[in-house]
Amino acid sequence: MKRAAGLGSFGVALWLTFVLAFPVGQASRAADRPDLGPWQFDRHAVGLFTRSQGVATDATRPGVTLYSWMLGLEWADSGGRAFRRTFAIPFPLLVEGYLHIGDVDAHGGKAYLPYEKSSGPPQIAFGVVDMASGRIDGWSVHELDAGETGHNSWVAVSPDGAWLTSGEWDDMTRIRVFSVAAIGAPSVDVAAWIQLDAPVTRVQGCDFHTAVQLVCLDDAATRQLIQIDLERPLDGADVAGHPTWLGETPVDHAVPWLANVCSAPTESEGVDVRDATLRFLTIDPCILWTHEYAYTAEE
């Protein structure tokens, strides 16, 4: 989480005033936004910090979008209106220092959550939440092997529902693959790796577009959308992956005249792909707002 520069107590008060006054879901359109590979700009909306980490949809819950923030989840209807918010870190993980949820994914009526912590034993964790009720159904801890980092920025479930991929941080030449069937057991081990033929950097979110293609968003200097093509669908063995950078993502301010006050760059976050619609999130330079962008592509 970045901080805006130059804000004192008055600035904090100003922040809160505008956060409460600025309507969630205010949308804009712009004809001059460049395409990102095959993806063409469709719309842009502004939300609050409860939509700041990840975004997911599930075919079993049409019209429902799931968002994640650092400690919980928010469900929204097809009009973008929130109808449920919950804390989503199980208490046993919370007391172990897990204080961050990354970019979530959903499949078959379940949401899958990546948990991170900043101290303690070298571990990451994953949670399973029922999409209909919001109930936490279980969680698993993964003890890091040599060479793994403690970052757990995102998860993405393969279209067949069998495999869960998980991202690390900084320069990354491989992506972890876990068995979905193992998530919810007390512990879980890496089942395979996606071995990339070129490194990707600071990836904040990914989702499967097809069984052999991931679409990801990085938070590197140019904040690019990335397409990762796999040599075959995931099957429990290592698989090769080839990244292609599709272009820089947009930068907007929720309140344009605060642009000189909040001088930190925007921060890339989660990604969701459902059929021919791509959505991704970025955090506003003034931190408390989130920008959601939607792009479409011909199937």
C-alpha positions as CSV (number, residue, x, y, z in Angstrom):
1,M,0.0,0.0,0.0
2,K,1.5,3.3,-1.0
3,R,1.0,6.6,0.8
4,A,0.1,10.0,-0.8
5,A,2.7,12.6,-0.3
6,G,2.2,15.9,1.5
7,L,-1.0,15.1,3.5
8,G,-1.4,16.2,7.1
9,S,-4.4,16.0,9.4
10,F,-6.3,18.4,7.1
11,G,-5.5,16.2,4.1
12,V,-6.8,13.1,5.9
13,A,-10.0,14.9,6.7
14,L,-10.3,16.0,3.0
15,W,-9.7,12.4,2.0
16,L,-12.5,11.1,4.1
17,T,-14.9,13.8,3.0
18,F,-14.4,12.9,-0.7
19,V,-14.4,9.2,-0.1
20,L,-17.9,9.5,1.4
21,A,-19.1,12.0,-1.1
22,F,-17.8,10.4,-4.3
23,P,-20.3,7.9,-5.6
24,V,-19.2,4.3,-6.0
25,G,-19.7,3.1,-9.5
26,Q,-19.4,6.4,-11.3
27,A,-18.5,5.4,-14.8
28,S,-16.8,7.1,-17.7
29,R,-16.1,6.2,-21.3
30,A,-13.1,7.2,-23.5
31,A,-12.7,6.6,-27.2
32,D,-9.0,7.3,-27.2
33,R,-7.8,4.5,-24.8
34,P,-5.5,2.2,-26.7
35,D,-6.3,-1.5,-27.2
36,L,-4.4,-4.0,-25.0
37,G,-3.6,-6.7,-27.5
38,P,-6.9,-8.2,-28.5
39,W,-8.7,-6.3,-25.7
40,Q,-10.7,-3.1,-26.5
41,F,-11.7,-0.6,-23.9
42,D,-15.3,-0.7,-22.8
43,R,-15.9,1.2,-19.6
44,H,-14.3,2.5,-16.4
45,A,-15.9,2.8,-12.9
46,V,-14.7,4.1,-9.5
47,G,-15.2,2.2,-6.3
48,L,-14.0,2.2,-2.7
49,F,-11.2,0.4,-0.9
50,T,-13.4,-2.7,-0.3
51,R,-12.7,-3.4,-4.0
52,S,-8.9,-2.8,-3.8
53,Q,-7.2,-6.2,-4.1
54,G,-9.0,-8.6,-6.4
55,V,-12.1,-9.3,-8.6
56,A,-13.7,-12.6,-9.6
57,T,-16.8,-14.0,-11.2
58,D,-18.2,-17.6,-11.2
59,A,-20.4,-19.2,-13.8
60,T,-22.6,-20.6,-11.0
61,R,-23.4,-17.1,-9.7
62,P,-24.4,-15.1,-12.8
63,G,-24.6,-11.4,-12.3
64,V,-22.5,-11.5,-9.1
65,T,-19.0,-10.1,-8.8
66,L,-16.7,-10.9,-5.9
67,Y,-14.1,-8.3,-4.8
68,S,-11.4,-8.7,-2.2
69,W,-9.7,-6.1,0.1
70,M,-6.9,-6.7,2.6
71,L,-9.0,-8.3,5.2
72,G,-12.3,-9.4,3.6
73,L,-14.6,-9.8,0.6
74,E,-17.4,-7.8,-1.0
75,W,-20.2,-9.1,-3.2
76,A,-21.9,-6.9,-5.8
77,D,-24.9,-7.4,-8.1
78,S,-25.0,-6.8,-11.8
79,G,-25.6,-3.1,-11.2
80,G,-22.4,-2.8,-9.1
81,R,-24.3,-2.4,-5.8
82,A,-22.7,-4.2,-2.9
83,F,-25.0,-6.6,-1.0
84,R,-22.6,-8.4,1.3
85,R,-19.3,-7.6,3.0
86,T,-17.4,-10.0,5.3
87,F,-14.1,-10.4,7.0
88,A,-12.5,-13.4,5.4
89,I,-9.4,-14.3,7.3
90,P,-10.0,-17.3,9.6
91,F,-9.1,-16.4,13.2
92,P,-6.4,-19.1,13.6
93,L,-4.6,-17.5,10.6
94,L,-5.2,-14.0,11.8
95,V,-3.4,-14.7,15.1
96,E,-0.5,-16.2,13.1
97,G,0.0,-12.9,11.4
98,Y,-1.9,-13.3,8.1
99,L,-3.2,-9.8,7.4
100,H,-3.5,-9.6,3.7
101,I,-5.8,-11.2,1.0
102,G,-4.6,-10.9,-2.6
103,D,-6.5,-11.3,-5.9
104,V,-9.2,-14.0,-5.5
105,D,-10.8,-16.4,-7.9
106,A,-14.0,-18.3,-8.0
107,H,-15.1,-21.6,-9.5
108,G,-18.0,-24.0,-9.0
109,G,-19.7,-22.0,-6.2
110,K,-16.5,-21.5,-4.2
111,A,-14.1,-18.6,-3.9
112,Y,-10.4,-19.2,-3.4
113,L,-8.4,-16.7,-1.4
114,P,-4.6,-16.1,-1.2
115,Y,-3.4,-15.2,2.3
116,E,-0.1,-13.5,3.0
117,K,1.7,-12.6,6.3
118,S,4.7,-10.3,6.8
119,S,6.5,-12.2,9.6
120,G,6.9,-15.6,11.3
121,P,7.5,-19.0,9.8
122,P,7.9,-19.1,6.0
123,Q,4.4,-20.0,5.0
124,I,1.5,-18.9,2.8
125,A,-2.1,-20.0,3.0
126,F,-5.2,-20.4,1.0
127,G,-8.9,-20.2,2.0
128,V,-12.1,-21.5,0.5
129,V,-15.3,-19.5,0.9
130,D,-18.9,-20.5,-0.1
131,M,-20.0,-18.0,-2.8
132,A,-23.7,-18.2,-1.8
133,S,-23.4,-17.7,1.9
134,G,-20.0,-16.1,2.5
135,R,-19.1,-18.9,4.9
136,I,-15.4,-19.8,5.2
137,D,-15.3,-23.6,4.4
138,G,-11.7,-24.2,5.1
139,W,-8.1,-23.2,4.6
140,S,-4.7,-24.7,4.0
141,V,-1.1,-23.7,4.9
142,H,1.8,-24.2,2.5
143,E,5.3,-24.5,4.0
144,L,7.6,-22.7,1.6
145,D,10.3,-24.8,-0.1
146,A,13.8,-23.5,-0.9
147,G,13.6,-20.7,-3.4
148,E,10.0,-19.8,-2.8
149,T,9.0,-16.4,-1.5
150,G,6.4,-15.6,1.1
151,H,4.4,-13.5,-1.3
152,N,1.0,-14.8,-2.3
153,S,-0.3,-12.0,-4.5
154,W,-3.0,-13.9,-6.4
155,V,-4.7,-17.2,-7.2
156,A,-6.3,-18.4,-10.5
157,V,-8.3,-21.6,-10.9
158,S,-8.0,-23.5,-14.2
159,P,-11.3,-23.7,-16.2
160,D,-11.7,-27.4,-15.4
161,G,-11.6,-26.6,-11.7
162,A,-8.8,-29.0,-11.0
163,W,-5.8,-26.7,-10.5
164,L,-5.0,-23.5,-8.6
165,T,-2.1,-21.3,-9.6
166,S,-0.4,-18.9,-7.2
167,G,1.9,-16.0,-7.8
168,E,5.0,-14.8,-6.0
169,W,6.6,-11.4,-6.5
170,D,9.5,-9.4,-8.0
171,D,11.1,-11.2,-11.0
172,M,9.2,-14.5,-11.4
173,T,10.3,-17.3,-13.8
174,R,7.7,-19.8,-12.6
175,I,4.2,-20.0,-11.2
176,R,3.1,-22.4,-8.5
177,V,0.4,-25.0,-9.2
178,F,-1.7,-26.7,-6.5
179,S,-4.4,-29.3,-6.7
180,V,-7.8,-27.7,-5.9
181,A,-8.9,-30.9,-4.3
182,A,-6.1,-30.4,-1.6
183,I,-7.2,-26.9,-0.7
184,G,-9.0,-27.1,2.6
185,A,-6.7,-29.8,4.1
186,P,-4.4,-28.6,6.9
187,S,-1.4,-28.4,4.6
188,V,-0.8,-28.4,0.9
189,D,2.2,-28.9,-1.3
190,V,3.1,-27.6,-4.8
191,A,1.9,-30.1,-7.4
192,A,3.7,-28.6,-10.4
193,W,5.2,-25.4,-11.9
194,I,4.5,-23.3,-14.9
195,Q,8.0,-22.6,-16.2
196,L,8.2,-19.3,-17.9
197,D,10.6,-18.8,-20.8
198,A,10.9,-15.1,-19.9
199,P,10.6,-13.5,-16.4
200,V,7.6,-11.4,-15.4
201,T,7.9,-8.8,-12.7
202,R,5.6,-7.8,-9.7
203,V,2.5,-9.6,-11.0
204,Q,-0.5,-8.5,-8.9
205,G,-3.3,-10.6,-10.5
206,C,-4.0,-13.3,-13.0
207,D,-7.0,-15.2,-14.4
208,F,-7.5,-18.0,-16.9
209,H,-9.0,-16.9,-20.2
210,T,-8.8,-20.4,-21.6
211,A,-7.3,-23.7,-20.4
212,V,-4.0,-22.6,-22.1
213,Q,-4.0,-18.9,-21.5
214,L,-3.6,-16.7,-18.5
215,V,-4.2,-12.9,-18.5
216,C,-2.2,-11.1,-15.8
217,L,-1.5,-7.5,-14.6
218,D,1.9,-6.4,-13.3
219,D,2.9,-3.5,-11.1
220,A,6.2,-2.9,-12.7
221,A,7.3,0.5,-13.9
222,T,5.0,0.5,-17.0
223,R,2.1,-1.5,-15.4
224,Q,1.3,-3.8,-18.3
225,L,-1.3,-6.4,-19.1
226,I,0.4,-9.7,-19.8
227,Q,-0.8,-12.8,-21.7
228,I,0.8,-16.1,-20.7
229,D,0.3,-18.9,-23.2
230,L,0.8,-22.5,-21.9
231,E,2.0,-25.4,-24.0
232,R,-0.9,-27.5,-22.9
233,P,-3.7,-27.4,-20.2
234,L,-2.5,-28.0,-16.6
235,D,-2.4,-31.7,-15.8
236,G,-0.3,-32.0,-12.6
237,A,3.1,-32.0,-14.4
238,D,5.4,-29.0,-15.1
239,V,4.3,-27.0,-18.2
240,A,6.0,-24.3,-20.2
241,G,4.6,-20.8,-20.4
242,H,5.3,-17.9,-22.8
243,P,4.5,-14.3,-21.6
244,T,3.6,-11.6,-24.1
245,W,3.3,-7.9,-22.9
246,L,0.1,-6.4,-24.4
247,G,0.4,-2.8,-23.4
248,E,0.3,-0.2,-20.6
249,T,-2.8,0.0,-18.5
250,P,-4.7,3.3,-18.0
251,V,-4.0,5.8,-15.2
252,D,-6.9,7.9,-13.8
253,H,-7.7,10.0,-10.7
254,A,-11.0,9.6,-9.0
255,V,-10.9,13.4,-8.1
256,P,-8.8,14.9,-10.9
257,W,-8.0,18.2,-9.1
258,L,-6.3,16.1,-6.3
259,A,-3.8,14.8,-8.7
260,N,-1.1,17.2,-7.5
261,V,-1.8,16.3,-3.9
262,C,-1.6,12.5,-4.3
263,S,1.6,12.2,-6.3
264,A,2.2,8.5,-5.8
265,P,1.7,6.3,-8.9
266,T,-1.3,4.2,-9.3
267,E,-1.0,0.5,-8.1
268,S,-2.1,-2.5,-10.2
269,E,-4.2,-5.1,-8.5
270,G,-6.6,-8.0,-9.5
271,V,-7.8,-9.4,-12.8
272,D,-11.0,-11.3,-13.9
273,V,-11.8,-12.8,-17.3
274,R,-15.3,-14.1,-18.0
275,D,-16.0,-15.1,-21.6
276,A,-15.2,-12.1,-23.8
277,T,-14.9,-9.6,-20.9
278,L,-11.7,-8.7,-19.1
279,R,-11.8,-6.6,-15.9
280,F,-8.9,-5.3,-13.8
281,L,-8.4,-3.1,-10.8
282,T,-6.0,-0.3,-10.0
283,I,-5.7,1.7,-6.7
284,D,-6.1,5.4,-7.1
285,P,-3.0,7.6,-6.3
286,C,-5.2,8.9,-3.4
287,I,-5.4,5.3,-2.2
288,L,-8.9,5.1,-0.9
289,W,-10.5,4.7,-4.3
290,T,-10.3,1.9,-6.7
291,H,-10.6,2.0,-10.5
292,E,-12.2,-0.8,-12.4
293,Y,-11.6,-1.1,-16.1
294,A,-13.6,-3.4,-18.5
295,Y,-12.3,-4.5,-21.9
296,T,-13.9,-6.8,-24.4
297,A,-12.6,-9.0,-27.2
298,E,-14.2,-11.0,-30.0
299,E,-14.5,-14.7,-29.1
